[in-house]
Every structure is written in structure tokens, then in C-alpha cells.
């Protein structure tokens, strides 16, 4: 049990002294980048899905 307590104390100490936390403006900038990337990837997947759906409908119409 002593090892577990030591682990948590050292982890807490490391979080306070050794970790470099981003500033508020850096955090906002990173958040905007992630949101924009998410929207772009979502749009790309939507377009690919639309193309696949259209292509399959066309192929199915040829076979029917």
C-alpha cells in the first residue's frame, strides 16, 4: 500500500512541477484547429458517402 501512496504523491508532484501546461490562448488556438479539422474530415466523409451512394444507385439501375 505504501507504493501506491508514493506513486500518487509523485504523480501529483510531477503534474505540478514538470508538466508544461498550455496557456489559455494556446488552448483556444488548438481547440479551433481541432474543430476545423473535424469539420473538414466530416465533410470529406460525407462527400465520399454521397459519391458511393450515387455510384451504387447508378450500378443498381443498370442491373434492374
C-alpha positions in Angstrom: 0.0 0.0 0.0 3.0 2.3 0.6 4.0 2.0 -3.1 0.6 3.1 -4.2 0.6 6.2 -1.9 4.1 7.1 -3.1 3.0 6.7 -6.7 0.1 9.1 -6.3 2.3 11.7 -4.4 5.0 11.6 -7.1 2.4 11.8 -9.9 0.8 14.8 -8.3 4.2 16.5 -7.8 5.1 15.8 -11.4 1.9 17.3 -12.6 2.5 20.5 -10.7 6.2 21.0 -11.4 7.3 19.1 -14.5 4.4 19.3 -16.9 4.2 22.3 -19.1 0.6 23.3 -19.4 -0.6 25.4 -22.4 -1.6 29.0 -21.9 -5.2 30.0 -22.4 -4.6 31.4 -25.9 -2.7 28.3 -26.9 -5.5 26.1 -25.7 -8.1 28.2 -27.6 -5.9 28.0 -30.8 -5.6 24.2 -30.5 -9.3 23.9 -30.0 -10.1 25.9 -33.1 -7.6 23.8 -35.1 -9.2 20.5 -33.9 -12.7 21.8 -34.6 -11.8 22.9 -38.2 -10.1 19.6 -38.9 -13.1 17.7 -37.6 -15.4 19.7 -39.8 -13.2 19.1 -42.8 -12.9 15.4 -42.3 -16.6 15.2 -41.7 -17.3 17.0 -45.0 -14.9 14.7 -46.8 -16.5 11.6 -45.4 -20.0 13.0 -46.3 -18.9 13.7 -49.9 -17.4 10.2 -50.2 -20.6 8.6 -48.9 -22.7 10.7 -51.3 -20.5 9.6 -54.2 -20.6 6.0 -53.2 -24.4 6.1 -52.8 -24.8 7.8 -56.2 -22.5 5.3 -57.8 -24.2 2.3 -56.3 -27.7 3.6 -57.3 -26.4 4.0 -60.9 -25.0 0.5 -60.9 -28.2 -0.9 -59.4 -30.3 0.9 -62.0 -28.2 -0.7 -64.8 -28.8 -4.2 -63.4 -32.6 -3.7 -62.7 
